[in-house]
Amino acid sequence: MTSQHNRPDADILIIGGGLSGTMLAVQLLRLPGQRRIVIVESRSELGRGEAYSATELGHTLNGNAARMSVDPDDADDLTRWLGEFIASGGWPESDQQHVPLAELFPPRGIFGLYVQQRLAEAQAKGAQHGSSVEHVRGEVVDVQSEASGIRLALADGTEVNGRFAVLATGMFAAARTPQTDSNALNAAAVDPWDVAAMRQLDSQGRVLIIGSGLTMVDAVVSLEQAGHRGPIDVFSRHGLLPHVRRQPPAWPDFLGADHSLRSPRQLVRALREQCEQAIAQGIDWQAPLDTVRVHIPRLWSQATDVQRRQFVRHVRPWWESHHHRSPPPSAALLERLVQEGRLNIHAASLQDVQDRESGQVRISVRYRGEDQPTEVRGAALINSTGIQYDWRRVDRALPRQLLARGLIQPGPLALGIASDPGGAVLDAEGRVSSRLFAMGPPLRGMWWESTAVTDVALQAKALAARLAERSER
């Protein structure tokens, strides 16, 4: 439901209606008690956001169905829903993956349908005890915290008032986010997920991609679906590709058994030993690695800033490539293109984006081991540098205003924003807000891993309980 006029006050305002905001609403609606929830989201649909608005079947989840339930109390929720969806005639292409139901990697668009259905069910349950959720379509550009509550200013000039507000803004994809320091890359680049735009490119032209993480994987999938058959050159500082996600057997929780492991160096050493043990037993090295994830929030939060910086500087590239793995269908495409000689990965850092000349885009890169930059030309350029977590660099109204008003402060290492352990944001003076909260990707600096479906689901349940308790006072 979208209201255009006479928007009512709310008990809880949710800024952002993607996965984070929708899952928070679901958890609030499931709780007993009567409360009014307003979600402010610029898209026409809730539950999709940046990640799950994709319509191409090739853009799949990075985790299989058994790992992607939005219900923190039911790990099989998505698997069951997907089985019913396929049985009813949805996603007939699922049999092309040739794996059991729980190991399927569903398209993101279909996952968005799943989230929306869970929201509809929660709305029906909430209505039984007088709770409601309303979708106000618009963009929040300013927030004011007052003694009586929170006031949101929208881009169209209207205001929405509530007792509490939650920043559920999701991820700021670098390819779609204006930067305060330089927008030259995005100005010259093609959107990584815009298959229609890619169909307008020379199908044999050379495409240059900056960044080699999961956004790059999506970009290559988009190019393939657009009919591009020319060379692709990928440039990243370390030249690391995401590993393919496999389904390893269970492995003992070695971190749960030994809490003496605290520093990044200790963790890396122990993890390497565990992986070597697994390989010696003929077991996939991903088995020990997959036990680490549940401990990341604890390890990150108890680390010192020096230890966090060491991790980000020295371990992060390898952590990202080993932990944030590629779905098998996408990984198979990349492997084929590499074997065909069409996809080339270069360890090089972007130095400059130059003006187009003769219809070609020109960039300057410095290859690893070289002192001087080299000019590279291509028919098209794609920004696949991932997510911008530093809110100080995001050139959008809401982050700018929140920082200018002193309502928030950057999180550790300038990753997202700072909060207390329960999601209440810290203002510029370090005071814990009693009105403004955050969840999901904005809390990257607090927990390091705060973007995956499981992270969001757990945070949504905990924050919903906290807000429900406060709203009843």
Salt bridges, closest charged atoms under 4 A:
ASP11 OD2 - ARG36 NE 3.74
GLU41 OE2 - ARG43 NH1 3.32
GLU45 OE1 - ARG48 NE 3.39
GLU50 OE2 - ARG43 NH2 3.89
GLU50 OE2 - ARG176 NH1 2.26
ASP71 OD2 - ARG30 NH1 3.87
ASP73 OD1 - LYS461 NZ 2.79
ASP74 OD2 - ARG80 NH2 2.37
ASP77 OD1 - ARG80 NH2 3.78
ASP77 OD2 - ARG118 NE 2.95
GLU121 OE1 - ARG118 NH1 3.02
ASP142 OD2 - ARG405 NH2 2.70
GLU146 OE1 - ARG151 NH2 3.84
ASP156 OD2 - ARG7 NH2 3.93
GLU159 OE1 - ARG151 NE 3.73
ASP181 OD2 - ARG393 NH2 2.72
ASP191 OD2 - ARG176 NE 2.65
ASP218 OD2 - ARG108 NH1 2.81
GLU224 OE1 - ARG229 NH1 3.58
GLU224 OE2 - ARG336 NH2 2.91
ASP233 OD2 - ARG206 NE 2.62
ASP233 OD1 - HIS346 NE2 2.65
ASP253 OD1 - HIS295 NE2 2.77
ASP284 OD2 - ARG246 NE 2.49
ASP290 OD2 - ARG67 NH2 3.17
ASP290 OD1 - ARG325 NH2 2.78
ASP305 OD1 - ARG308 NH1 3.15
GLU320 OE2 - ARG316 NE 3.61
GLU320 OE1 - HIS324 ND1 2.59
GLU320 OE2 - ARG444 NH2 3.13
GLU340 OE2 - ARG336 NH1 3.00
GLU340 OE1 - ARG342 NH1 3.76
GLU357 OE1 - ARG362 NH1 3.95
GLU357 OE2 - ARG377 NH2 3.04
GLU375 OE1 - ARG362 NH1 3.40
GLU375 OE2 - ARG377 NE 2.84
ASP390 OD2 - ARG392 NH2 3.00
ASP395 OD1 - ARG400 NH1 2.70
ASP420 OD2 - ARG466 NH2 2.95
ASP427 OD2 - ARG431 NE 2.78
GLU449 OE1 - ARG293 NH1 3.46
GLU449 OE2 - HIS324 NE2 3.08
ASP455 OD2 - ARG293 NH2 2.38
GLU469 OE1 - ARG473 NH2 3.12
GLU472 OE2 - ARG35 NH2 3.49
